[in-house]
């Protein structure tokens, strides 16, 4: 599974006890839970955070969980986030309605920890397309024609997370230059798709930004893959 200590899970439930119950389980499993107590709060938080997954209660007011699920799956920027529905209703009709609207799983309350772990493991494995390595490496990022020397936290064929106290705005274009061991380097174009600021509520203090690499030539893709394989061969932790 993904490294749980790096994974934020959004727990959406207007029942404070139920939400706290799930939060305790998630913390025991090493995840970082953040909470929403209404459908509107879910949508607001999703514009600030990009959680690894959402645990979404159906019976919320005034907007129920199925309506929120539909909204998430209609939005291009949010649709890839796995949503696991949570409810005391285990009727076939309700489960099917959630399934056809794109949920990644369905859990009945009270949720057993084994079932919660299995559901999260399944959707997070499905979401991860690339092997990701945890590595502290200095890279050069060019933004608005200015050059920044930053330190990576993780790297994959899909993108890189770099540490920065004041992240660049979401959606901005950057260039990332990665150094070879022999002193050379190669550059990739990317877009800021995730930011975390230590001043924001519910963060773990690791400020920085996720950069998604743009489509590359076959040669560039091959170079990046070989670069990551070299890092893995050096004993870097895979997450």
N, C-alpha and C positions, 0 to 999 in steps of 0.2 A: 504494500500500500504506500501512498505518499507518506512523507515524513510527517507524522501527526503534529509535531510541535510547530510545524510551519503552516498548518492547515486551520483556517478559520471556518467554523460552521455557524450559519445563521439559524437560530432557533426562534420560530414564530409561533407564539401561543398566547392567547389572552388570559389563560389560566396561570396565575403566577406560580402555583405549586407544581403544576405539570411542567412548565418551562424550566423551573429550578431543578426538577427531577432529571430532565434530559440533560441539563447543563452539568450536573454532577457526574453523570455517566460519561459525558464527553470529556470532561477534565480528567477523569480516571483513565480514559483511553489516550490521553495526551493531546487532545484537540483544544483549540481556543474558541469557546462558544461566545457568541454575541447574541443579544436578545431583542426581539421585537414583539410588541403586544397588540399589534393591529396590522391589517393588510396595508394600510397607508404607510405605516412605519417600516414594513418590509421593503416597499418600493423606494422609500427614502434612503434606507440603509444600502440598498443595492446600487444606488447611484454614488455612494461614498466608498463602499467596500466591494471587493470581488471575492466572496467566500468560495471555499472549495465545494460547498453544497449547502442546501437549504432544507431544514426540517420544518414543514409547513402544516400547521393545524388546519383542519377543514372548518371547524365550527367557530370562526372568529366573526365579530361584528364591528362595523356595519358591512364590511366587505369580507365574504367568506373565502376560504383557502382556494377553492376551485377557480373563483374569479381571479385571484391573485396569480395562480398557476397559469391561467390563460394569458394574462398580461405579460408575465415573464417570458413565456414561449413565443409571444408575438414580437418581442423586442430583440432586434439583431444583436445588440451588445450584451443581452442577458440570457439569451436562449440556450447557450451552451452550459449554463450552470445547472448541475443536477438538482432536481427538487424531489424530496422524499415526503410523501403525504403522511400525516399522522392523524388518527381519528379513532373515536370509540365506535364508529359505524363501520361494520365489516360486511355490509350488504354488497352483493355482486354488482348492483346497479351503480353504486357510488364508486366502487373500485374501478369498474369499467370506464366511468366518466373521467376519472383521474388519468387512467391509462391512455385513453384516446387523446387527452389534452397534453400528453408528454411527460408525465411524472416518471421518475427513475425508480420508484419503489413505493410501497404502501405498508405502513406499520399500524397495528391496532393498539390502542391504549388499554391498559398500561404497557409500555414498551419494554420487553425483556432486553437486557443489555446484549445478549448474544445476537438477537435479531437486529438490533441497532448497529452493532459492529459489522455484521454480515452485509447489511444494506449499504452502509457507507463504503465498505471495502469494495463492493461490486461496482458502485457508480464512480468511485474515484479511480479504480483501475481502468474502467471504460473510458474515462475522460483523458487519462494520460496517454498521449500519442508518442512522446519522445522520452528516452532515458534522460534523467536529469542528475547532474552531479553537484555536490556541495563543494565549492572551491573559493578560496580567497585569492583573487588574482587582480592585479591592476590593469584596467582597461582605459582607453580614451573614448570619451563620448563627446560628439560635436552637436551642439544645440544652438540655434540662432546665430550661427557663425562663430560661436565661442567654444573653446576647448576645455574639457573638464577631465581630470584624472580621478577615476573612481574605482572602488573595490567591489568585486562581484561577491554575491552570496551563493547563487546557484547559476548553472548554465545548462542549456539543452539545445538540441537542434532547432527547437521552436523559438527560443528566446533566452534572455538573461535577466536576472534580478540584481540590481546594483544598489549599494548603500549610498544614501544621500539625505542630509537633514532637511533640505527644502526641495522636494521632488519637482520635476518639470510637470506642466499641466497634462492631463489626460488627452490623448489624441494627437499630441504633437509628434513631429517627425524628427528622428535623430540618426546619427551615424555612429556605429560602434566599431572600434578597432581593437582586435585581439592580438596579443603578442605571441609569437612563436618562441620556443626555447632557444633557437639558434640566433635570436636577435631580430628576425624578420617580423612581419605582421600582415594581417589581412582585415579588410573592413566590410561591414554589412549594414544595410539600411534597416531601420526599424521604427516602430510606433510605440509610444507610451500607452500601455493598456491597463496599468494598475499602479496605484501610489499608496504609500502608507506614511503618515506624518505622526511623530510622537506626541504632538499636541492634540491630536484627535482622540475622541473617546473610544475606549475598547481596543486600543492597540497594545502590542507587547513591547513597544519601545524600539523595535528594529525598523527605523525609518529607511525609506528607499523607494524604488520604482521598478516595475516589471516592463521590460521592453520586448515586444514581439517582433521577431525578424520577418521581413517581407519575403515574398517569393524570390528565390535565388536561381542563378544558373546552375546547371548540373555540376560544373566545376566547383562553384562556391559551396554547394551543398556537400560535395565530396570532401572538400577541404575542412569544412566545419565538423563533419562526422569523424574524420581522421584526427582532428584536433581534440575532440572530446574523448575519443578512444585512447589517445596518448595520455590525457589527464587521468583517465580511469586506470591505465597501466601503472601510473605513478602511485596508485593507492588512494586516490581521492574517494570520499564517501559518495555512494549512489543513493539518491532519495527519490 
